[in-house]
Amino acid sequence: MNGSTVDTRVIDANLSYLPFTRPTHQAFTINYPTIPAGHPIWQVPTPALMMTPRKAVTNYQTIQRAFPDAIVGYTVKSNPNPMLLDAISRVEDSWFEVASRAEVEALHKLGVNGDRIFYSNPVKQISHIQTAVKHGVRLFAFDSESEIDKLAAFDLPLEVYVRMTVPHTGALWPLTHKFGVEPHRAVELMKLAQERGLRPVGMSFHVGSQCIRPETWADALRAVAPAWAEARSQGIDLDLIDMGGGFPAQYTGPVPKPTDVAKAVNRVLHECVPGARRLLLEPGRGVSATTTDMVLEVTGIADRPDGQTWLYLDGGVFSGLYEIPDGIRPSVRPIVSEPRPINMTTYRLAGPTCDSVDTLFEMRSPCELKVGDRLVLKNCGSYVYGVGSPFNGFPVPEVYESSEWTIDMDEFTGMC
């Protein structure tokens, strides 16, 4: 070694040490970690949804354990992929919540009978009710006279429960405007349902999607308590309370656990709805979100007059990422195959279509990105698979089971 160099080390971002000889004035270079070109993540055709169904089972059973006496009905609309439905259907005491004929039929193909299904859409098409009844569904939500007419026409002692409107503090999307009635109206509707030959058995509510405040479920129970008491005082035998969904998923910030919700509920449940022997839950996002990650490829980079650098991807809003403008922001892991120095760079992400609405969010990448690099968007398992559209001629993402590609998606943790 001569006087101008020393034996030093290049440190990459995963803290591995590589012997190197370099000038003394430049002691360290910190590189972003690479994923070798031979890794199967580079072989997955993009845009892609990489699904790990066992995570749905884990999430579902976590909610079952938090509410050991409840009927936990997975909300099919959050992700109706057959692999995921099949995995949940094999869980002991698993139930499903549906909102359409197609969802009933999808479950029937997997061997799920109607005695494991409840239909919580308060407004249903007659043909959809026919399909549900045909497959053995006997438990239906309602919140209007016209719905009573439709259900009573089947001349069966169907069990029905009335949808209530409740507070939604802490929820990203309130669901109180489209559905639900006030307490006095709820009692009137239950009495009418009873007169028409139906069996009113309870009430339901929904605190809103991605609710991060456990006490909101307790507030909802307090809100329905007057109607519950009035109905029982008038001889209506109620034994069911459906507390809906709202269980949040972790995207870029902390969220309460199912046990946190259970603690808030258990403090007031029997006081607010005495005699409620059947407690129904409708988790969707809290079960499906973490099951699936989206893999996209960088297709273009451009500096714009507004000073932003735009990063164009082969998937976007029309690939199912429609919730991003409303606040669901997945964390991202950039994937590169060759060493690059750590260099924090801000990009504005956009999808591939020629539509200005097809923009995603601003991202701070730990390294500069190039065409051909990839991004893994974490926790895209909810409301992505079911809403993708081939708008502008761009394909919806294909769904692949991660184990079939020998990929552990937990290897790609979100970074930005």
The 8 nearest C-alpha neighbors of each residue, nearest first, counted from 0:
[[1, 4, 2, 5, 6, 3, 20, 21],
 [2, 0, 3, 4, 5, 6, 22, 20],
 [1, 3, 4, 0, 5, 23, 22, 6],
 [4, 2, 1, 22, 23, 5, 0, 21],
 [5, 3, 22, 23, 21, 2, 1, 20],
 [6, 4, 7, 23, 20, 21, 22, 0],
 [5, 7, 20, 19, 4, 8, 21, 18],
 [8, 6, 19, 5, 20, 26, 18, 21],
 [7, 9, 18, 19, 17, 10, 16, 27],
 [10, 8, 28, 27, 17, 16, 11, 19],
 [11, 9, 29, 16, 14, 28, 8, 15],
 [10, 12, 30, 29, 14, 13, 31, 15],
 [11, 13, 31, 30, 14, 32, 29, 10],
 [12, 14, 11, 15, 32, 31, 10, 30],
 [15, 13, 12, 11, 10, 16, 29, 32],
 [14, 16, 13, 11, 10, 17, 12, 9],
 [17, 15, 10, 8, 14, 9, 18, 11],
 [16, 18, 8, 9, 19, 15, 10, 11],
 [19, 17, 8, 7, 16, 9, 20, 6],
 [18, 20, 8, 7, 6, 17, 21, 9],
 [21, 19, 6, 7, 5, 4, 18, 22],
 [20, 22, 4, 19, 5, 23, 7, 6],
 [23, 21, 4, 24, 25, 3, 5, 20],
 [22, 24, 4, 25, 26, 5, 21, 3],
 [23, 25, 22, 26, 21, 4, 3, 27],
 [26, 24, 23, 22, 27, 21, 28, 7],
 [25, 27, 23, 24, 7, 28, 22, 8],
 [28, 26, 9, 25, 29, 10, 8, 7],
 [27, 29, 9, 10, 30, 340, 26, 11],
 [30, 28, 11, 10, 340, 341, 12, 27],
 [31, 29, 340, 11, 341, 339, 12, 338],
 [30, 32, 12, 341, 339, 340, 11, 33],
 [33, 31, 12, 13, 30, 11, 34, 338],
 [34, 32, 336, 335, 337, 338, 35, 31],
 [33, 35, 336, 335, 334, 36, 38, 32],
 [36, 34, 336, 37, 38, 33, 337, 335],
 [35, 37, 38, 336, 34, 41, 39, 337],
 [38, 36, 35, 39, 41, 34, 42, 40],
 [37, 39, 40, 36, 35, 41, 34, 42],
 [40, 38, 42, 41, 37, 404, 43, 406],
 [41, 39, 42, 38, 43, 406, 404, 294],
 [42, 40, 39, 43, 38, 36, 37, 373],
 [41, 43, 39, 40, 44, 38, 37, 45],
 [42, 44, 40, 41, 45, 39, 47, 404],
 [45, 43, 42, 46, 47, 397, 41, 294],
 [46, 44, 47, 295, 43, 294, 296, 396],
 [45, 47, 396, 295, 314, 294, 313, 44],
 [48, 46, 396, 45, 397, 294, 293, 398],
 [47, 49, 293, 398, 292, 397, 396, 50],
 [50, 48, 399, 292, 291, 401, 400, 398],
 [49, 51, 291, 400, 401, 290, 399, 52],
 [50, 52, 290, 53, 401, 54, 400, 291],
 [53, 51, 83, 54, 55, 290, 50, 86],
 [54, 52, 56, 55, 51, 57, 86, 290],
 [53, 55, 57, 290, 52, 56, 51, 58],
 [56, 54, 58, 286, 53, 52, 57, 287],
 [55, 57, 53, 59, 54, 58, 87, 60],
 [56, 58, 54, 60, 55, 59, 61, 53],
 [59, 57, 286, 61, 55, 56, 60, 54],
 [58, 60, 56, 62, 61, 286, 57, 55],
 [59, 61, 63, 57, 62, 58, 56, 64],
 [62, 60, 58, 64, 59, 63, 57, 65],
 [63, 61, 65, 60, 59, 64, 257, 66],
 [64, 62, 60, 66, 61, 65, 67, 59],
 [63, 65, 67, 61, 66, 62, 60, 258],
 [64, 66, 258, 62, 63, 257, 67, 261],
 [65, 67, 63, 64, 69, 68, 62, 261],
 [68, 66, 64, 63, 69, 65, 62, 70],
 [69, 67, 66, 70, 278, 277, 63, 276],
 [70, 68, 278, 66, 67, 279, 71, 277],
 [69, 71, 279, 278, 72, 280, 94, 68],
 [72, 70, 280, 94, 69, 279, 281, 73],
 [73, 71, 95, 94, 281, 96, 280, 74],
 [72, 74, 95, 282, 281, 96, 283, 75],
 [75, 73, 283, 96, 281, 76, 282, 77],
 [74, 76, 79, 77, 78, 97, 73, 96],
 [75, 77, 78, 74, 79, 97, 385, 382],
 [76, 78, 381, 382, 283, 75, 74, 284],
 [77, 79, 76, 381, 80, 75, 382, 385],
 [80, 78, 75, 76, 81, 84, 77, 385],
 [79, 81, 83, 82, 78, 84, 384, 385],
 [82, 80, 84, 83, 85, 79, 105, 109],
 [83, 81, 85, 80, 84, 86, 52, 400],
 [82, 84, 86, 52, 85, 81, 80, 87],
 [85, 83, 81, 87, 86, 82, 88, 80],
 [84, 86, 88, 82, 83, 87, 81, 109],
 [85, 87, 83, 84, 88, 89, 52, 82],
 [88, 86, 84, 89, 90, 85, 56, 83],
 [89, 87, 85, 86, 90, 93, 84, 111],
 [88, 90, 87, 86, 91, 85, 93, 92],
 [91, 89, 87, 93, 88, 92, 56, 86],
 [90, 92, 93, 89, 88, 87, 60, 94],
 [93, 91, 90, 94, 70, 71, 115, 89],
 [92, 94, 90, 91, 88, 71, 87, 72],
 [95, 93, 72, 115, 116, 71, 73, 92],
 [94, 96, 72, 73, 116, 74, 115, 97],
 [95, 97, 74, 72, 117, 73, 116, 118],
 [98, 96, 118, 75, 102, 99, 74, 119],
 [97, 99, 120, 118, 119, 102, 96, 100],
 [100, 98, 101, 102, 97, 127, 103, 123],
 [99, 101, 127, 103, 102, 130, 104, 131],
 [102, 100, 104, 103, 99, 105, 127, 98],
 [101, 103, 105, 104, 100, 99, 97, 106],
 [104, 102, 100, 106, 101, 105, 107, 131],
 [103, 105, 107, 101, 106, 102, 100, 108],
 [106, 104, 102, 108, 107, 103, 101, 109],
 [105, 107, 109, 111, 103, 108, 104, 102],
 [106, 108, 104, 110, 111, 109, 105, 112],
 [109, 107, 105, 106, 110, 104, 111, 103],
 [108, 110, 106, 107, 111, 85, 105, 88],
 [109, 111, 107, 108, 112, 106, 88, 85],
 [112, 110, 107, 106, 109, 115, 113, 88],
 [113, 111, 114, 115, 107, 110, 135, 134],
 [112, 114, 136, 135, 116, 115, 134, 111],
 [113, 115, 112, 116, 136, 135, 137, 117],
 [116, 114, 94, 113, 112, 95, 111, 117],
 [117, 115, 95, 113, 114, 96, 94, 136],
 [116, 118, 138, 96, 139, 119, 97, 95],
 [117, 119, 139, 97, 96, 98, 120, 138],
 [120, 118, 140, 121, 139, 98, 117, 97],
 [119, 121, 98, 122, 118, 140, 123, 97],
 [122, 120, 141, 140, 142, 119, 123, 162],
 [123, 121, 120, 146, 141, 124, 142, 140],
 [124, 122, 125, 121, 120, 127, 128, 146],
 [123, 125, 127, 126, 128, 122, 99, 149],
 [124, 126, 128, 127, 129, 123, 149, 150],
 [127, 125, 129, 128, 124, 130, 100, 123],
 [126, 128, 100, 130, 124, 129, 125, 99],
 [127, 129, 131, 125, 126, 130, 132, 124],
 [130, 128, 126, 132, 127, 131, 133, 125],
 [131, 129, 133, 127, 128, 132, 100, 134],
 [130, 132, 128, 136, 134, 133, 129, 127],
 [133, 131, 136, 135, 129, 134, 130, 128],
 [132, 134, 130, 131, 135, 129, 136, 128],
 [135, 133, 131, 132, 113, 136, 130, 112],
 [134, 136, 113, 132, 133, 137, 114, 131],
 [137, 135, 113, 132, 131, 134, 114, 138],
 [136, 138, 157, 158, 135, 139, 132, 113],
 [137, 139, 158, 117, 159, 136, 118, 157],
 [140, 138, 118, 159, 119, 117, 158, 160],
 [139, 141, 119, 160, 121, 159, 161, 120],
 [142, 140, 121, 161, 146, 162, 143, 160],
 [141, 143, 161, 162, 121, 179, 180, 146],
 [144, 142, 146, 145, 141, 147, 188, 121],
 [145, 143, 147, 146, 148, 188, 142, 191],
 [144, 146, 148, 147, 143, 149, 142, 122],
 [145, 147, 149, 148, 144, 143, 141, 150],
 [146, 148, 144, 150, 145, 149, 151, 192],
 [149, 147, 145, 151, 146, 150, 152, 144],
 [150, 148, 146, 152, 147, 151, 145, 125],
 [149, 151, 147, 152, 148, 153, 146, 128],
 [150, 152, 148, 153, 149, 154, 147, 195],
 [151, 153, 154, 150, 149, 148, 155, 147],
 [154, 152, 151, 155, 150, 149, 129, 157],
 [155, 153, 152, 151, 156, 196, 150, 197],
 [154, 156, 157, 153, 151, 197, 196, 152],
 [157, 155, 197, 198, 196, 158, 154, 137],
 [156, 158, 137, 155, 197, 198, 159, 138],
 [159, 157, 198, 138, 199, 137, 200, 139],
 [160, 158, 139, 199, 140, 138, 198, 200],
 [159, 161, 201, 202, 140, 199, 200, 141],
 [160, 162, 202, 141, 142, 140, 203, 163],
 [161, 163, 203, 179, 142, 204, 202, 141],
 [164, 162, 179, 180, 204, 203, 181, 165],
 [163, 165, 179, 180, 175, 181, 204, 162],
 [164, 166, 219, 222, 163, 167, 204, 206],
 [167, 165, 219, 168, 206, 218, 215, 164],
 [168, 166, 206, 170, 173, 207, 169, 215],
 [169, 167, 170, 166, 215, 212, 210, 206],
 [168, 170, 212, 210, 211, 167, 171, 215],
 [171, 169, 210, 207, 209, 172, 208, 168],
 [170, 172, 209, 208, 210, 173, 169, 207],
 [173, 171, 208, 207, 170, 174, 209, 210],
 [174, 172, 207, 175, 167, 170, 171, 208],
 [175, 173, 207, 176, 172, 177, 205, 206],
 [174, 176, 164, 173, 178, 177, 179, 165],
 [177, 175, 178, 174, 179, 173, 164, 180],
 [176, 178, 175, 174, 179, 173, 164, 121],
 [179, 177, 176, 175, 174, 162, 121, 164],
 [178, 180, 163, 164, 162, 142, 175, 181],
 [181, 179, 163, 164, 185, 184, 142, 162],
 [180, 182, 184, 183, 164, 185, 163, 179],
 [183, 181, 226, 185, 184, 223, 186, 225],
 [184, 182, 185, 186, 181, 226, 187, 180],
 [183, 185, 187, 186, 182, 181, 180, 188],
 [184, 186, 182, 188, 183, 187, 180, 181],
 [187, 185, 189, 183, 188, 184, 230, 226],
 [188, 186, 184, 190, 185, 189, 191, 183],
 [189, 187, 191, 185, 190, 186, 192, 184],
 [188, 190, 192, 186, 191, 187, 199, 193],
 [191, 189, 193, 187, 188, 192, 186, 194],
 [190, 192, 188, 194, 193, 189, 187, 195],
 [193, 191, 189, 195, 197, 194, 190, 147],
 [192, 194, 197, 190, 191, 196, 195, 198],
 [193, 195, 191, 192, 196, 190, 197, 189],
 [196, 194, 192, 193, 197, 151, 191, 147],
 [197, 195, 193, 194, 156, 151, 192, 198],
 [196, 198, 193, 156, 192, 157, 195, 151],
 [197, 199, 158, 193, 157, 159, 156, 200],
 [200, 198, 159, 160, 189, 158, 201, 193],
 [201, 199, 237, 160, 238, 239, 159, 198],
 [200, 202, 239, 160, 237, 240, 238, 199],
 [201, 203, 161, 160, 240, 162, 241, 239],
 [204, 202, 241, 162, 240, 242, 163, 161],
 [203, 205, 163, 242, 162, 243, 164, 241],
 [204, 206, 243, 207, 244, 242, 174, 245],
 [205, 207, 167, 245, 166, 216, 204, 165],
 [208, 206, 173, 170, 174, 245, 172, 205],
 [207, 209, 245, 172, 210, 170, 171, 173],
 [210, 208, 247, 245, 170, 171, 246, 211],
 [211, 209, 170, 245, 169, 208, 247, 212],
 [210, 212, 169, 254, 255, 209, 247, 170],
 [211, 213, 169, 214, 215, 210, 168, 255],
 [214, 212, 260, 215, 216, 263, 259, 211],
 [213, 215, 217, 216, 212, 263, 218, 260],
 [216, 214, 218, 217, 213, 212, 219, 168],
 [215, 217, 219, 214, 218, 213, 264, 220],
 [216, 218, 214, 220, 264, 219, 215, 263],
 [219, 217, 215, 221, 216, 220, 222, 214],
 [220, 218, 222, 216, 165, 217, 221, 166],
 [221, 219, 217, 223, 222, 218, 271, 224],
 [220, 222, 218, 224, 219, 223, 271, 217],
 [221, 223, 219, 220, 224, 165, 218, 225],
 [222, 224, 220, 226, 221, 225, 227, 219],
 [223, 225, 271, 227, 221, 226, 222, 272],
 [226, 224, 228, 227, 223, 229, 182, 222],
 [227, 225, 182, 229, 228, 224, 223, 230],
 [228, 226, 224, 230, 225, 229, 223, 231],
 [229, 227, 225, 231, 226, 230, 232, 224],
 [228, 230, 226, 232, 231, 227, 225, 233],
 [231, 229, 233, 227, 232, 235, 228, 186],
 [230, 232, 235, 234, 233, 228, 229, 236],
 [233, 231, 229, 230, 234, 228, 235, 227],
 [234, 232, 230, 231, 235, 229, 190, 228],
 [235, 233, 231, 232, 236, 230, 237, 229],
 [234, 236, 231, 230, 233, 237, 199, 232],
 [237, 235, 231, 234, 200, 238, 199, 230],
 [238, 236, 200, 201, 235, 239, 231, 275],
 [237, 239, 275, 276, 274, 200, 201, 277],
 [240, 238, 201, 277, 275, 200, 278, 237],
 [239, 241, 202, 278, 201, 203, 279, 242],
 [240, 242, 203, 279, 243, 278, 280, 202],
 [243, 241, 204, 280, 203, 279, 205, 240],
 [244, 242, 205, 281, 280, 241, 204, 203],
 [243, 245, 281, 282, 246, 205, 280, 283],
 [244, 246, 208, 209, 210, 207, 247, 206],
 [247, 245, 285, 244, 282, 209, 210, 284],
 [248, 246, 209, 285, 210, 245, 211, 284],
 [249, 247, 285, 284, 288, 250, 254, 209],
 [250, 248, 254, 253, 252, 251, 247, 378],
 [249, 251, 329, 252, 248, 330, 328, 378],
 [252, 250, 330, 249, 329, 328, 253, 413],
 [251, 253, 250, 249, 254, 248, 330, 328],
 [254, 252, 249, 255, 251, 250, 248, 211],
 [253, 255, 211, 249, 247, 256, 252, 248],
 [256, 254, 259, 211, 257, 253, 213, 260],
 [255, 257, 259, 258, 254, 260, 247, 246],
 [258, 256, 260, 259, 62, 65, 261, 255],
 [257, 259, 261, 65, 256, 260, 262, 62],
 [260, 258, 256, 262, 257, 261, 255, 213],
 [259, 261, 213, 257, 263, 258, 262, 264],
 [260, 262, 258, 264, 259, 263, 265, 65],
 [263, 261, 259, 265, 260, 264, 258, 266],
 [262, 264, 260, 261, 214, 266, 265, 217],
 [265, 263, 261, 217, 266, 262, 268, 267],
 [264, 266, 268, 262, 267, 263, 261, 269],
 [265, 267, 264, 263, 268, 262, 217, 269],
 [268, 266, 270, 265, 264, 269, 271, 217],
 [269, 267, 265, 271, 270, 264, 272, 266],
 [270, 268, 273, 272, 271, 267, 274, 275],
 [269, 271, 267, 268, 273, 272, 266, 224],
 [272, 270, 224, 268, 269, 221, 267, 220],
 [271, 273, 269, 275, 270, 268, 224, 274],
 [274, 272, 269, 275, 270, 271, 268, 238],
 [273, 275, 238, 276, 272, 237, 269, 239],
 [276, 274, 238, 239, 277, 273, 272, 240],
 [275, 277, 238, 274, 239, 278, 240, 273],
 [278, 276, 239, 275, 238, 279, 240, 69],
 [277, 279, 69, 240, 241, 239, 70, 276],
 [280, 278, 241, 70, 69, 71, 242, 240],
 [279, 281, 71, 243, 242, 72, 241, 282],
 [280, 282, 244, 243, 72, 74, 73, 71],
 [283, 281, 244, 73, 74, 285, 246, 280],
 [282, 284, 74, 77, 286, 285, 73, 287],
 [283, 285, 288, 287, 286, 381, 77, 248],
 [286, 284, 246, 248, 247, 283, 282, 287],
 [287, 285, 58, 55, 284, 283, 59, 288],
 [286, 288, 380, 284, 290, 381, 55, 289],
 [289, 287, 380, 381, 378, 284, 290, 379],
 [288, 290, 378, 291, 287, 380, 379, 54],
 [291, 289, 51, 54, 380, 287, 288, 50],
 [290, 292, 50, 380, 379, 49, 378, 289],
 [291, 293, 377, 379, 378, 49, 376, 48],
 [292, 294, 48, 376, 47, 375, 49, 379],
 [295, 293, 375, 47, 374, 46, 45, 48],
 [296, 294, 46, 374, 45, 373, 313, 314],
 [295, 297, 373, 312, 313, 372, 371, 298],
 [296, 298, 312, 370, 371, 372, 373, 311],
 [299, 297, 370, 312, 311, 296, 313, 371],
 [298, 300, 311, 370, 297, 310, 301, 312],
 [301, 299, 310, 309, 311, 308, 370, 302],
 [300, 302, 309, 308, 303, 299, 310, 311],
 [303, 301, 308, 307, 309, 306, 304, 300],
 [302, 304, 305, 306, 307, 308, 301, 309],
 [305, 303, 306, 302, 307, 308, 301, 309],
 [306, 304, 303, 307, 302, 308, 309, 347],
 [307, 305, 304, 303, 308, 302, 309, 301],
 [308, 306, 305, 303, 302, 309, 347, 346],
 [309, 307, 302, 346, 301, 347, 303, 310],
 [308, 310, 347, 301, 346, 300, 348, 307],
 [309, 311, 300, 348, 347, 346, 299, 349],
 [310, 312, 299, 349, 298, 350, 297, 348],
 [313, 311, 297, 350, 298, 314, 296, 351],
 [312, 314, 351, 296, 295, 350, 46, 298],
 [315, 313, 350, 312, 318, 46, 351, 295],
 [314, 316, 350, 318, 317, 320, 357, 349],
 [315, 317, 320, 321, 357, 318, 319, 350],
 [316, 318, 319, 388, 315, 387, 320, 390],
 [319, 317, 387, 315, 395, 316, 314, 320],
 [318, 320, 383, 387, 386, 317, 321, 316],
 [321, 319, 316, 322, 383, 318, 323, 315],
 [320, 322, 316, 319, 323, 317, 324, 383],
 [323, 321, 325, 327, 320, 324, 326, 382],
 [322, 324, 327, 326, 325, 328, 321, 320],
 [325, 323, 326, 322, 321, 359, 327, 360],
 [326, 324, 323, 322, 327, 171, 321, 172],
 [325, 327, 323, 324, 328, 322, 171, 172],
 [328, 326, 323, 322, 325, 329, 324, 250],
 [327, 329, 323, 326, 330, 250, 251, 360],
 [330, 328, 250, 377, 376, 331, 378, 327],
 [329, 331, 413, 377, 415, 251, 376, 250],
 [332, 330, 376, 413, 415, 375, 414, 377],
 [331, 333, 413, 375, 414, 374, 411, 412],
 [334, 332, 374, 373, 331, 375, 335, 364],
 [333, 335, 373, 374, 372, 332, 34, 336],
 [336, 334, 33, 372, 337, 34, 333, 373],
 [335, 337, 34, 33, 35, 36, 334, 338],
 [336, 338, 33, 335, 339, 35, 34, 36],
 [339, 337, 30, 33, 31, 340, 336, 32],
 [340, 338, 30, 31, 337, 341, 366, 367],
 [341, 339, 30, 29, 31, 342, 366, 338],
 [340, 342, 366, 30, 31, 365, 29, 343],
 [341, 343, 366, 365, 340, 344, 367, 364],
 [342, 344, 365, 364, 366, 363, 341, 345],
 [345, 343, 364, 363, 367, 342, 366, 365],
 [346, 344, 363, 362, 364, 343, 361, 347],
 [347, 345, 308, 362, 309, 361, 310, 348],
 [346, 348, 361, 309, 310, 360, 308, 362],
 [349, 347, 310, 359, 360, 309, 311, 346],
 [350, 348, 358, 311, 359, 357, 312, 310],
 [349, 351, 315, 314, 312, 357, 311, 358],
 [350, 352, 313, 312, 314, 311, 315, 349],
 [353, 351, 354, 350, 391, 357, 393, 390],
 [354, 352, 355, 351, 391, 357, 350, 356],
 [353, 355, 352, 356, 357, 351, 358, 391],
 [354, 356, 357, 353, 358, 352, 349, 350],
 [355, 357, 354, 358, 316, 359, 353, 349],
 [358, 356, 316, 355, 350, 354, 349, 315],
 [359, 357, 349, 356, 350, 348, 360, 355],
 [358, 360, 348, 349, 323, 357, 315, 316],
 [361, 359, 348, 347, 362, 358, 323, 328],
 [360, 362, 347, 346, 348, 345, 363, 359],
 [361, 363, 346, 345, 364, 347, 415, 360],
 [364, 362, 345, 344, 415, 343, 346, 365],
 [363, 365, 344, 366, 343, 362, 345, 415],
 [366, 364, 343, 342, 341, 344, 363, 31],
 [367, 365, 342, 341, 364, 343, 344, 368],
 [366, 368, 344, 342, 369, 364, 365, 343],
 [367, 369, 366, 372, 370, 335, 364, 333],
 [370, 368, 372, 371, 367, 297, 300, 299],
 [369, 371, 297, 298, 372, 299, 368, 300],
 [372, 370, 297, 296, 369, 298, 373, 335],
 [373, 371, 297, 335, 370, 369, 296, 334],
 [372, 374, 296, 334, 295, 297, 333, 371],
 [375, 373, 333, 295, 332, 334, 294, 376],
 [374, 376, 294, 332, 331, 293, 377, 333],
 [377, 375, 331, 293, 292, 329, 330, 374],
 [376, 378, 292, 330, 329, 379, 331, 375],
 [379, 377, 289, 288, 292, 380, 291, 329],
 [380, 378, 292, 291, 288, 381, 377, 293],
 [379, 381, 288, 291, 287, 290, 378, 289],
 [382, 380, 288, 77, 284, 287, 383, 78],
 [381, 383, 77, 385, 384, 78, 386, 380],
 [382, 384, 319, 385, 381, 386, 320, 379],
 [385, 383, 386, 382, 387, 319, 78, 380],
 [384, 386, 383, 382, 387, 78, 79, 319],
 [387, 385, 319, 383, 384, 382, 388, 318],
 [386, 388, 319, 318, 395, 317, 385, 384],
 [387, 389, 390, 317, 395, 318, 386, 319],
 [390, 388, 394, 393, 392, 395, 391, 387],
 [391, 389, 388, 392, 393, 317, 352, 394],
 [390, 392, 393, 352, 389, 353, 354, 394],
 [391, 393, 390, 389, 394, 352, 388, 395],
 [392, 394, 389, 391, 390, 395, 352, 351],
 [395, 393, 389, 396, 392, 388, 318, 390],
 [394, 396, 318, 387, 389, 388, 397, 393],
 [397, 395, 47, 46, 48, 394, 318, 398],
 [396, 398, 47, 48, 395, 399, 46, 45],
 [399, 397, 48, 47, 49, 396, 50, 400],
 [400, 398, 49, 50, 401, 48, 397, 47],
 [399, 401, 50, 402, 403, 49, 51, 398],
 [400, 402, 406, 49, 404, 403, 50, 51],
 [401, 403, 405, 404, 400, 406, 407, 51],
 [404, 402, 401, 405, 400, 399, 406, 49],
 [403, 405, 402, 406, 401, 39, 400, 43],
 [406, 404, 402, 403, 401, 407, 39, 400],
 [407, 405, 404, 401, 402, 408, 39, 40],
 [406, 408, 409, 410, 401, 405, 402, 411],
 [407, 409, 410, 411, 406, 401, 292, 49],
 [410, 408, 411, 407, 412, 406, 413, 377],
 [411, 409, 408, 407, 412, 406, 413, 332],
 [412, 410, 409, 408, 332, 413, 375, 407],
 [411, 413, 409, 410, 414, 332, 377, 331],
 [412, 414, 331, 330, 332, 415, 377, 411],
 [415, 413, 332, 331, 412, 330, 333, 364],
 [414, 331, 330, 363, 413, 364, 362, 332]]
